[in-house]
């Protein structure tokens, strides 16, 4: 379990804050399907809450699975 949820949170924060940058060239990329999926279209503060909830849920499930996996090996 070498993955830190803080790294994922920083990555999400970077992506969300990058949506505040609205230069013409990056908006042209955002106008494509793949660009919109990767970069998003606009900044929404509520997305930061959603990211935090998703990261927390994934981290909790990973911890739970590692505990269950550790218990099954002891039997």
N, CA, C and O atoms as CSV, one atom per row, in Angstrom:
chain,resi,resn,atom,element,x,y,z
A,1,UNK,N,N,0.834,-1.185,0.000
A,1,UNK,CA,C,0.000,0.000,0.000
A,1,UNK,C,C,0.880,1.250,0.000
A,1,UNK,O,O,0.766,2.092,0.891
A,2,UNK,N,N,1.746,1.369,-0.985
A,2,UNK,CA,C,2.690,2.465,-1.018
A,2,UNK,C,C,2.133,3.743,-1.623
A,2,UNK,O,O,2.889,4.689,-1.842
A,3,UNK,N,N,0.854,3.800,-1.894
A,3,UNK,CA,C,0.277,4.985,-2.525
A,3,UNK,C,C,-0.284,5.916,-1.461
A,3,UNK,O,O,-1.042,5.505,-0.582
A,4,UNK,N,N,0.104,7.163,-1.564
A,4,UNK,CA,C,-0.351,8.151,-0.605
A,4,UNK,C,C,-1.577,8.889,-1.147
A,4,UNK,O,O,-1.539,9.395,-2.269
A,5,UNK,N,N,-2.653,8.959,-0.378
A,5,UNK,CA,C,-3.820,9.701,-0.851
A,5,UNK,C,C,-3.515,11.188,-1.043
A,5,UNK,O,O,-4.199,11.871,-1.805
A,6,UNK,N,N,-2.493,11.682,-0.356
A,6,UNK,CA,C,-2.126,13.098,-0.516
A,6,UNK,C,C,-1.637,13.383,-1.933
A,6,UNK,O,O,-1.917,14.449,-2.481
A,7,UNK,N,N,-0.911,12.440,-2.530
A,7,UNK,CA,C,-0.444,12.632,-3.908
A,7,UNK,C,C,-1.622,12.715,-4.864
A,7,UNK,O,O,-1.629,13.549,-5.770
A,8,UNK,N,N,-2.607,11.866,-4.673
A,8,UNK,CA,C,-3.778,11.894,-5.538
A,8,UNK,C,C,-4.572,13.183,-5.344
A,8,UNK,O,O,-5.089,13.747,-6.309
A,9,UNK,N,N,-4.668,13.645,-4.111
A,9,UNK,CA,C,-5.383,14.887,-3.830
A,9,UNK,C,C,-4.671,16.078,-4.482
A,9,UNK,O,O,-5.325,16.962,-5.035
A,10,UNK,N,N,-3.346,16.103,-4.419
A,10,UNK,CA,C,-2.600,17.191,-5.058
A,10,UNK,C,C,-2.766,17.166,-6.573
A,10,UNK,O,O,-2.883,18.218,-7.202
A,11,UNK,N,N,-2.776,15.977,-7.159
A,11,UNK,CA,C,-2.986,15.852,-8.595
A,11,UNK,C,C,-4.363,16.398,-8.978
A,11,UNK,O,O,-4.483,17.158,-9.940
A,12,UNK,N,N,-5.390,16.019,-8.238
A,12,UNK,CA,C,-6.751,16.499,-8.513
A,12,UNK,C,C,-6.846,18.012,-8.328
A,12,UNK,O,O,-7.507,18.694,-9.112
A,13,UNK,N,N,-6.195,18.531,-7.309
A,13,UNK,CA,C,-6.192,19.968,-7.066
A,13,UNK,C,C,-5.529,20.698,-8.232
A,13,UNK,O,O,-6.013,21.743,-8.666
A,14,UNK,N,N,-4.423,20.151,-8.739
A,14,UNK,CA,C,-3.733,20.752,-9.874
A,14,UNK,C,C,-4.634,20.779,-11.108
A,14,UNK,O,O,-4.729,21.803,-11.785
A,15,UNK,N,N,-5.288,19.666,-11.400
A,15,UNK,CA,C,-6.171,19.597,-12.565
A,15,UNK,C,C,-7.323,20.588,-12.417
A,15,UNK,O,O,-7.653,21.303,-13.363
A,16,UNK,N,N,-7.924,20.634,-11.252
A,16,UNK,CA,C,-9.069,21.528,-11.053
A,16,UNK,C,C,-8.642,22.998,-11.143
A,16,UNK,O,O,-9.337,23.807,-11.757
A,17,UNK,N,N,-7.517,23.339,-10.543
A,17,UNK,CA,C,-7.048,24.726,-10.596
A,17,UNK,C,C,-6.559,25.106,-11.983
A,17,UNK,O,O,-6.604,26.279,-12.353
A,18,UNK,N,N,-6.090,24.129,-12.757
A,18,UNK,CA,C,-5.660,24.432,-14.126
A,18,UNK,C,C,-6.840,24.891,-14.980
A,18,UNK,O,O,-6.646,25.530,-16.013
A,19,UNK,N,N,-8.052,24.571,-14.557
A,19,UNK,CA,C,-9.229,25.003,-15.305
A,19,UNK,C,C,-9.478,26.505,-15.178
A,19,UNK,O,O,-10.273,27.072,-15.927
A,20,UNK,N,N,-8.802,27.142,-14.237
A,20,UNK,CA,C,-8.900,28.593,-14.115
A,20,UNK,C,C,-8.122,29.298,-15.225
A,20,UNK,O,O,-8.390,30.460,-15.529
A,21,UNK,N,N,-7.164,28.602,-15.827
A,21,UNK,CA,C,-6.363,29.136,-16.926
A,21,UNK,C,C,-7.162,29.009,-18.211
A,21,UNK,O,O,-7.516,27.899,-18.606
A,22,UNK,N,N,-7.449,30.111,-18.865
A,22,UNK,CA,C,-8.360,30.112,-20.003
A,22,UNK,C,C,-7.728,30.698,-21.273
A,22,UNK,O,O,-8.374,31.477,-21.974
A,23,UNK,N,N,-6.492,30.340,-21.573
A,23,UNK,CA,C,-5.855,30.802,-22.810
A,23,UNK,C,C,-6.519,30.126,-24.006
A,23,UNK,O,O,-7.106,29.052,-23.874
A,24,UNK,N,N,-6.424,30.753,-25.156
A,24,UNK,CA,C,-7.069,30.242,-26.354
A,24,UNK,C,C,-6.606,28.852,-26.753
A,24,UNK,O,O,-7.421,28.009,-27.128
A,25,UNK,N,N,-5.292,28.604,-26.675
A,25,UNK,CA,C,-4.760,27.309,-27.106
A,25,UNK,C,C,-5.245,26.163,-26.233
A,25,UNK,O,O,-5.512,25.070,-26.733
A,26,UNK,N,N,-5.361,26.406,-24.919
A,26,UNK,CA,C,-5.805,25.317,-24.044
A,26,UNK,C,C,-7.326,25.141,-24.133
A,26,UNK,O,O,-7.839,24.039,-23.940
A,27,UNK,N,N,-8.029,26.218,-24.421
A,27,UNK,CA,C,-9.475,26.085,-24.630
A,27,UNK,C,C,-9.768,25.318,-25.914
A,27,UNK,O,O,-10.772,24.611,-26.002
A,28,UNK,N,N,-8.885,25.456,-26.919
A,28,UNK,CA,C,-9.030,24.660,-28.143
A,28,UNK,C,C,-8.862,23.174,-27.843
A,28,UNK,O,O,-9.562,22.339,-28.415
A,29,UNK,N,N,-7.934,22.845,-26.948
A,29,UNK,CA,C,-7.746,21.449,-26.542
A,29,UNK,C,C,-8.961,20.964,-25.756
A,29,UNK,O,O,-9.429,19.842,-25.950
A,30,UNK,N,N,-9.468,21.818,-24.867
A,30,UNK,CA,C,-10.649,21.455,-24.076
A,30,UNK,C,C,-11.894,21.263,-24.942
A,30,UNK,O,O,-12.843,20.596,-24.529
A,31,UNK,N,N,-11.891,21.843,-26.133
A,31,UNK,CA,C,-13.037,21.705,-27.036
A,31,UNK,C,C,-13.108,20.311,-27.658
A,31,UNK,O,O,-14.144,19.930,-28.204
A,32,UNK,N,N,-12.015,19.547,-27.580
A,32,UNK,CA,C,-12.039,18.169,-28.081
A,32,UNK,C,C,-12.564,17.256,-26.981
A,32,UNK,O,O,-12.546,17.611,-25.802
A,33,UNK,N,N,-13.029,16.086,-27.376
A,33,UNK,CA,C,-13.586,15.145,-26.397
A,33,UNK,C,C,-12.521,14.718,-25.398
A,33,UNK,O,O,-12.743,14.775,-24.189
A,34,UNK,N,N,-11.364,14.291,-25.898
A,34,UNK,CA,C,-10.306,13.814,-24.988
A,34,UNK,C,C,-9.773,14.954,-24.116
A,34,UNK,O,O,-9.460,14.742,-22.944
A,35,UNK,N,N,-9.670,16.151,-24.676
A,35,UNK,CA,C,-9.219,17.307,-23.896
A,35,UNK,C,C,-10.178,17.655,-22.779
A,35,UNK,O,O,-9.757,17.997,-21.674
A,36,UNK,N,N,-11.469,17.568,-23.065
A,36,UNK,CA,C,-12.478,17.853,-22.038
A,36,UNK,C,C,-12.455,16.800,-20.942
A,36,UNK,O,O,-12.631,17.119,-19.766
A,37,UNK,N,N,-12.236,15.539,-21.326
A,37,UNK,CA,C,-12.194,14.475,-20.320
A,37,UNK,C,C,-10.972,14.592,-19.421
A,37,UNK,O,O,-11.055,14.322,-18.223
A,38,UNK,N,N,-9.851,14.987,-19.984
A,38,UNK,CA,C,-8.617,15.076,-19.197
A,38,UNK,C,C,-8.525,16.390,-18.428
A,38,UNK,O,O,-8.215,16.391,-17.236
A,39,UNK,N,N,-8.791,17.505,-19.100
A,39,UNK,CA,C,-8.591,18.821,-18.500
A,39,UNK,C,C,-9.843,19.424,-17.877
A,39,UNK,O,O,-9.751,20.351,-17.073
A,40,UNK,N,N,-11.008,18.907,-18.243
A,40,UNK,CA,C,-12.247,19.495,-17.756
A,40,UNK,C,C,-12.578,20.757,-18.523
A,40,UNK,O,O,-11.811,21.205,-19.375
A,41,UNK,N,N,-13.725,21.319,-18.212
A,41,UNK,CA,C,-14.165,22.507,-18.952
A,41,UNK,C,C,-14.185,23.759,-18.092
A,41,UNK,O,O,-14.014,24.856,-18.623
A,42,UNK,N,N,-14.382,23.643,-16.812
A,42,UNK,CA,C,-14.458,24.825,-15.966
A,42,UNK,C,C,-14.254,24.468,-14.504
A,42,UNK,O,O,-14.493,23.334,-14.088
A,43,UNK,N,N,-13.813,25.443,-13.737
A,43,UNK,CA,C,-13.542,25.250,-12.312
A,43,UNK,C,C,-14.842,25.224,-11.532
A,43,UNK,O,O,-15.689,26.105,-11.682
A,44,UNK,N,N,-14.992,24.210,-10.703
A,44,UNK,CA,C,-16.104,24.137,-9.759
A,44,UNK,C,C,-15.528,23.737,-8.400
A,44,UNK,O,O,-14.919,22.676,-8.267
A,45,UNK,N,N,-15.720,24.579,-7.409
A,45,UNK,CA,C,-15.180,24.289,-6.081
A,45,UNK,C,C,-15.765,23.000,-5.503
A,45,UNK,O,O,-15.088,22.292,-4.757
A,46,UNK,N,N,-17.010,22.694,-5.841
A,46,UNK,CA,C,-17.644,21.481,-5.314
A,46,UNK,C,C,-16.909,20.233,-5.815
A,46,UNK,O,O,-16.948,19.194,-5.157
A,47,UNK,N,N,-16.244,20.321,-6.965
A,47,UNK,CA,C,-15.481,19.177,-7.461
A,47,UNK,C,C,-14.361,18.791,-6.494
A,47,UNK,O,O,-14.017,17.614,-6.390
A,48,UNK,N,N,-13.793,19.762,-5.791
A,48,UNK,CA,C,-12.740,19.455,-4.818
A,48,UNK,C,C,-13.297,18.595,-3.684
A,48,UNK,O,O,-12.613,17.698,-3.190
A,49,UNK,N,N,-14.530,18.866,-3.275
A,49,UNK,CA,C,-15.185,18.053,-2.246
A,49,UNK,C,C,-15.433,16.647,-2.785
A,49,UNK,O,O,-15.241,15.656,-2.079
A,50,UNK,N,N,-15.863,16.574,-4.045
A,50,UNK,CA,C,-16.115,15.270,-4.658
A,50,UNK,C,C,-14.831,14.465,-4.784
A,50,UNK,O,O,-14.823,13.263,-4.517
A,51,UNK,N,N,-13.756,15.113,-5.184
A,51,UNK,CA,C,-12.461,14.428,-5.261
A,51,UNK,C,C,-12.058,13.896,-3.890
A,51,UNK,O,O,-11.623,12.752,-3.762
A,52,UNK,N,N,-12.207,14.741,-2.863
A,52,UNK,CA,C,-11.821,14.330,-1.508
A,52,UNK,C,C,-12.650,13.130,-1.052
A,52,UNK,O,O,-12.119,12.205,-0.437
A,53,UNK,N,N,-13.943,13.144,-1.349
A,53,UNK,CA,C,-14.802,12.017,-0.965
A,53,UNK,C,C,-14.389,10.746,-1.702
A,53,UNK,O,O,-14.337,9.671,-1.103
A,54,UNK,N,N,-14.097,10.860,-2.986
A,54,UNK,CA,C,-13.685,9.701,-3.770
A,54,UNK,C,C,-12.348,9.140,-3.320
A,54,UNK,O,O,-12.181,7.926,-3.208
A,55,UNK,N,N,-11.403,10.023,-3.064
A,55,UNK,CA,C,-10.084,9.583,-2.594
A,55,UNK,C,C,-10.207,8.929,-1.224
A,55,UNK,O,O,-9.594,7.893,-0.966
A,56,UNK,N,N,-11.004,9.536,-0.345
A,56,UNK,CA,C,-11.208,8.958,0.987
A,56,UNK,C,C,-11.876,7.592,0.933
A,56,UNK,O,O,-11.495,6.677,1.663
A,57,UNK,N,N,-12.874,7.459,0.063
A,57,UNK,CA,C,-13.563,6.172,-0.073
A,57,UNK,C,C,-12.626,5.099,-0.631
A,57,UNK,O,O,-12.603,3.970,-0.142
A,58,UNK,N,N,-11.856,5.461,-1.654
A,58,UNK,CA,C,-10.911,4.501,-2.245
A,58,UNK,C,C,-9.844,4.096,-1.233
A,58,UNK,O,O,-9.473,2.926,-1.149
A,59,UNK,N,N,-9.356,5.061,-0.472
A,59,UNK,CA,C,-8.344,4.770,0.546
A,59,UNK,C,C,-8.921,3.847,1.628
A,59,UNK,O,O,-8.270,2.893,2.054
A,60,UNK,N,N,-10.142,4.143,2.061
A,60,UNK,CA,C,-10.783,3.312,3.077
A,60,UNK,C,C,-11.018,1.882,2.597
A,60,UNK,O,O,-10.787,0.927,3.339
A,61,UNK,N,N,-11.478,1.741,1.355
A,61,UNK,CA,C,-11.684,0.403,0.797
A,61,UNK,C,C,-10.364,-0.349,0.649
A,61,UNK,O,O,-10.302,-1.557,0.878
A,62,UNK,N,N,-9.318,0.365,0.267
A,62,UNK,CA,C,-8.005,-0.267,0.133
A,62,UNK,C,C,-7.494,-0.754,1.488
A,62,UNK,O,O,-6.954,-1.855,1.595
A,63,UNK,N,N,-7.666,0.069,2.513
A,63,UNK,CA,C,-7.257,-0.333,3.865
A,63,UNK,C,C,-8.062,-1.546,4.332
A,63,UNK,O,O,-7.512,-2.488,4.901
A,64,UNK,N,N,-9.363,-1.507,4.084
A,64,UNK,CA,C,-10.236,-2.612,4.474
A,64,UNK,C,C,-9.833,-3.893,3.765
A,64,UNK,O,O,-9.773,-4.956,4.383
A,65,UNK,N,N,-9.556,-3.798,2.467
A,65,UNK,CA,C,-9.154,-4.981,1.701
A,65,UNK,C,C,-7.809,-5.516,2.169
A,65,UNK,O,O,-7.603,-6.729,2.203
A,66,UNK,N,N,-6.899,-4.632,2.526
A,66,UNK,CA,C,-5.595,-5.111,2.995
A,66,UNK,C,C,-5.710,-5.763,4.366
A,66,UNK,O,O,-4.969,-6.700,4.666
A,67,UNK,N,N,-6.619,-5.288,5.195
A,67,UNK,CA,C,-6.842,-5.920,6.503
A,67,UNK,C,C,-7.451,-7.303,6.311
A,67,UNK,O,O,-7.029,-8.267,6.949
A,68,UNK,N,N,-8.443,-7.397,5.429
A,68,UNK,CA,C,-9.060,-8.699,5.166
A,68,UNK,C,C,-8.059,-9.656,4.534
A,68,UNK,O,O,-8.045,-10.843,4.862
A,69,UNK,N,N,-7.227,-9.156,3.637
A,69,UNK,CA,C,-6.213,-9.999,3.008
A,69,UNK,C,C,-5.186,-10.479,4.004
A,69,UNK,O,O,-4.722,-11.616,3.915
A,70,UNK,N,N,-4.825,-9.644,4.944
A,70,UNK,CA,C,-3.878,-10.033,5.980
A,70,UNK,C,C,-4.442,-11.067,6.923
A,70,UNK,O,O,-3.722,-11.960,7.370
A,71,UNK,N,N,-5.742,-10.957,7.237
A,71,UNK,CA,C,-6.379,-11.932,8.123
A,71,UNK,C,C,-6.519,-13.285,7.452
A,71,UNK,O,O,-6.375,-14.314,8.113
A,72,UNK,N,N,-6.796,-13.309,6.158
A,72,UNK,CA,C,-6.985,-14.583,5.487
A,72,UNK,C,C,-5.648,-15.339,5.365
A,72,UNK,O,O,-5.636,-16.568,5.302
A,73,UNK,N,N,-4.534,-14.606,5.331
A,73,UNK,CA,C,-3.227,-15.273,5.244
A,73,UNK,C,C,-2.812,-15.889,6.577
A,73,UNK,O,O,-2.017,-16.828,6.611
A,74,UNK,N,N,-3.355,-15.354,7.683
A,74,UNK,CA,C,-3.003,-15.878,8.999
A,74,UNK,C,C,-3.695,-17.197,9.297
A,74,UNK,O,O,-3.224,-17.950,10.149
A,75,UNK,N,N,-4.787,-17.498,8.630
A,75,UNK,CA,C,-5.565,-18.708,8.901
A,75,UNK,C,C,-4.904,-19.918,8.371
A,75,UNK,O,O,-5.430,-21.022,8.516
